[in-house]
Structure formats: structure tokens, C-alpha cells
Amino acid sequence: MTIDARKIRLLMALRQSGVTDTKVLAAIERVPREVFVPDAFQDQAWENTALPIELGQTISQPLVVGLMTQALELHPRHLVLEVGTGSGYQAAVLARLCRRVFTIERLKPLLGEAERRFRALGIDNITTRLGDGTRGWPEQAPFLRVLVTAAGGPEPPKDLTDQLAVGGVMLIPLGDGYHDQKVVRFRRTEAGLIREDLWPVRFVPLLSDPPQQVRSAS
């Protein structure tokens, strides 16, 4: 089966599973997922499955990417904060739908690879940072959209919710353990945060202490 045929099959599966926003589907279609997938898994690049990448991390299942992107309710003028760059795939999808993505990664080798992919694809509206994503990006705050692609505990980090603008939306997986996670959407109003539990997921944990390589690089 050709890449184009696999891509069409995946897009049909995403649509049937609830990704109905045509702009989100178009972004997924236009971002070459095979560029973000290790060589050993190239034959699965357009399958609807999560795949391992370097340093024990994963590239998310396309359905999860589609649903989370759709739930953000993006506008072309939005500045988006992403916590957890990983392979860079989610950021590349977001970059098709908003003005600029500010993405933070705590693992230097992963960030370097993601930056290389962004350059190779000519994506110029992604700004990267090496560091602790739980602290957000105060210099660019407030954000109208925040997407966290790693699982927090029962509640989101306060620094991130503090950086969410009034009228803004944050998506973050929350839960007490790997088998008890849900994607949660928060909306910031004048009165505070409104929480909405969406669907179950399994993400790697959101860690607040950068590893030694991050501290030595800063």
C-alpha cells in the first residue's frame, strides 16, 4: 500500500472516530508523519497508533493528536504554548492552524531532532525552548491556547493555568496514574477556571525537574 493510500485510510478512520474539523484533518494530511517516526517504524508511520521514539518517549496516536487539536478550537491568529515537544509532530500540526507555536522540551536530544525536522520541512512559525515545561513561558504569556502533551497529576501546574488568558483554552491529560488519565479542557473566564473532562488517554508523565543535561546547558 502506498503512503497516499495509507494516508487516505487514516484520515477516513479519524473522521469516523470523531475528528470532524476539516481544517484539522487537512493539517494532519499535510504534515508528513513519516518524517517524525524512527526508521524502524516507517511502515507504521500512517497507522493510527502511538510509536516509540528516542529516550523512552512516544509519538502520539494520530487520533489523539486530531482530537486534542480539534478540542483546542484554534484560530489562525492564536499564539499557542505547547508543553512537551517530543518528536515535534504535534507542534507541526498546530503550526498549520495558528499564528505561532511556542514549544518547550526538557530533553535536549529530542528538541534538537525536532528542530532539525522543522527546518527540513520549512516550518518557520515554531519557537522552541529547552527547559521545564511546567513553568510555562512567562515572557510570551498570556496564551489563548495551551496544549500539554504529557500527563500531570490530579491538577494542572499553577504556572500554566496562570499563563492562560481570559477566554483561553488549555488541554492537559490529568490523573493519579498511567491507567487513570483523562484529557481535561480548562476555559479561563473572568470568574476563574471551568473544567471539562473529555476522554481517557495514556501519556508519559509530565516532569518538572529538568535532567542534568538541561541544567548544564542553561
NORPESUL-V796830 format. One record per pair of residues at least 24 apart in sequence whose C-alpha atoms are under 10 Angstrom apart, sorted by sequence separation. I is the first residue (numbers start at 0). GAP is how many residues later the second one is. If there is no record, write none. Layout:
I/GAP  I/GAP
This chain:
64/24  65/24  68/24  69/24  72/24  73/24  74/24  75/24  85/24  86/24  87/24  99/24  100/24  101/24  102/24  103/24  104/24  105/24  106/24  132/24  133/24  134/24  135/24  137/24  138/24  140/24  141/24  142/24  143/24  144/24  145/24  146/24  147/24  148/24  149/24  150/24  151/24  152/24  163/24  164/24  165/24  168/24  170/24  172/24  177/24  178/24  3/25  6/25  64/25  68/25  73/25  84/25  85/25  86/25  87/25  88/25  91/25  99/25  100/25  101/25  102/25  103/25  104/25  105/25  106/25  133/25  134/25  135/25  137/25  142/25  143/25  144/25  145/25  146/25  147/25  150/25  151/25  152/25  160/25  163/25  164/25  165/25  167/25  168/25  169/25  170/25  171/25  172/25  174/25  176/25  177/25  6/26  32/26  58/26  59/26  63/26  64/26  83/26  84/26  85/26  86/26  87/26  91/26  98/26  99/26  100/26  101/26  102/26  103/26  104/26  105/26  132/26  133/26  134/26  135/26  136/26  141/26  142/26  143/26  144/26  145/26  146/26  147/26  150/26  153/26  160/26  161/26  165/26  166/26  170/26  172/26  173/26  174/26  176/26  177/26  58/27  59/27  61/27  65/27  83/27  85/27  86/27  87/27  90/27  95/27  97/27  98/27  99/27  100/27  101/27  102/27  103/27  104/27  105/27  132/27  133/27  134/27  135/27  142/27  150/27  153/27  160/27  165/27  170/27  172/27  173/27  174/27  177/27  57/28  58/28  61/28  64/28  68/28  85/28  86/28  87/28  88/28  94/28  103/28  104/28  105/28  134/28  135/28  152/28  153/28  155/28  172/28  173/28  176/28  2/29  32/29  56/29  57/29  58/29  59/29  64/29  84/29  87/29  88/29  91/29  94/29  95/29  103/29  151/29  154/29  163/29  172/29  173/29  56/30  58/30  59/30  84/30  86/30  87/30  94/30  102/30  103/30  150/30  155/30  172/30  174/30  2/31  54/31  58/31  91/31  93/31  94/31  103/31  150/31  160/31  172/31  173/31  53/32  90/32  91/32  93/32  103/32  150/32  160/32  172/32  173/32  52/33  53/33  91/33  102/33  103/33  172/33  12/34  13/34  27/34  52/34  90/34  91/34  101/34  102/34  148/34  171/34  10/35  12/35  51/35  90/35  101/35  147/35  9/36  10/36  90/36  5/37  8/37  9/37  10/37  27/37  90/37  5/38  6/38  7/38  8/38  9/38  27/38  87/38  101/38  146/38  5/39  6/39  8/39  26/39  145/39  2/40  5/40  6/40  145/40  4/41  5/41  6/41  23/41  24/41  27/41  101/41  0/42  2/42  3/42  5/42  23/42  26/42  144/42  2/43  23/43  84/43  102/43  143/43  18/44  23/44  24/44  84/44  100/44  101/44  102/44  103/44  143/44  17/45  18/45  20/45  23/45  24/45  84/45  100/45  102/45  16/46  18/46  19/46  20/46  23/46  78/46  79/46  80/46  81/46  82/46  83/46  18/47  19/47  22/47  83/47  97/47  13/48  14/48  17/48  18/48  20/48  21/48  82/48  83/48  84/48  12/49  13/49  16/49  17/49  18/49  20/49  23/49  37/49  82/49  83/49  156/49  12/50  13/50  16/50  18/50  19/50  20/50  23/50  35/50  36/50  82/50  83/50  150/50  155/50  10/51  13/51  14/51  18/51  22/51  35/51  81/51  82/51  150/51  151/51  156/51  9/52  10/52  13/52  17/52  18/52  20/52  34/52  35/52  36/52  54/52  80/52  82/52  149/52  150/52  151/52  152/52  9/53  13/53  34/53  35/53  53/53  56/53  82/53  93/53  149/53  150/53  151/53  152/53  32/54  34/54  35/54  54/54  81/54  82/54  148/54  149/54  150/54  151/54  10/55  32/55  33/55  53/55  54/55  80/55  81/55  148/55  149/55  150/55  151/55  32/56  35/56  53/56  80/56  90/56  148/56  149/56  150/56  151/56  31/57  32/57  52/57  89/57  148/57  149/57  30/58  147/58  30/59  32/59  53/59  80/59  89/59  31/60  32/60  79/60  80/60  27/61  30/61  31/61  78/61  79/61  80/61  27/62  29/62  30/62  78/62  79/62  80/62  29/63  78/63  79/63  80/63  81/63  82/63  83/63  84/63  85/63  27/64  28/64  30/64  78/64  79/64  80/64  81/64  82/64  83/64  84/64  85/64  26/65  27/65  30/65  77/65  78/65  79/65  80/65  81/65  82/65  83/65  84/65  26/66  27/66  29/66  77/66  78/66  79/66  80/66  81/66  82/66  83/66  25/67  26/67  76/67  77/67  78/67  79/67  80/67  81/67  82/67  24/68  26/68  27/68  23/69  26/69  74/69  23/70  25/70  26/70  73/70  74/70  25/71  73/71  23/72  71/72  72/72  133/72  22/73  23/73  71/73  132/73  133/73  134/73  22/74  71/74  131/74  132/74  133/74  71/75  131/75  132/75  133/75  70/76  131/76  132/76  35/77  82/77  130/77  131/77  132/77  35/78  68/78  130/78  131/78  34/79  67/79  80/79  130/79  131/79  67/80  129/80  130/80  35/81  67/81  34/82  35/82  80/82  130/82  131/82  34/83  80/83  130/83  131/83  64/84  129/84  130/84  34/85  129/85  34/86  130/86  129/87  130/87  81/88  129/88  31/89  59/89  79/89  80/89  81/89  82/89  30/90  77/90  79/90  72/95  73/95  71/96  72/96  71/97  70/98  71/98  70/99  71/99  70/100  105/101  68/102  105/102  107/102  67/103  105/103  106/103  107/103  67/104  105/104  106/104  108/104  104/105  105/105  106/105  107/105  106/106  107/106  105/107  106/107  105/108  104/109  105/109  107/109  70/112  70/113  71/113  70/114  71/114  67/115  66/116  67/116  67/117  63/119  83/120  83/122  82/123  83/123  70/127  67/130  66/131  67/131  66/132  63/135  63/137  63/138  59/142  59/143  57/145  56/146  57/146  56/147  55/148  56/148
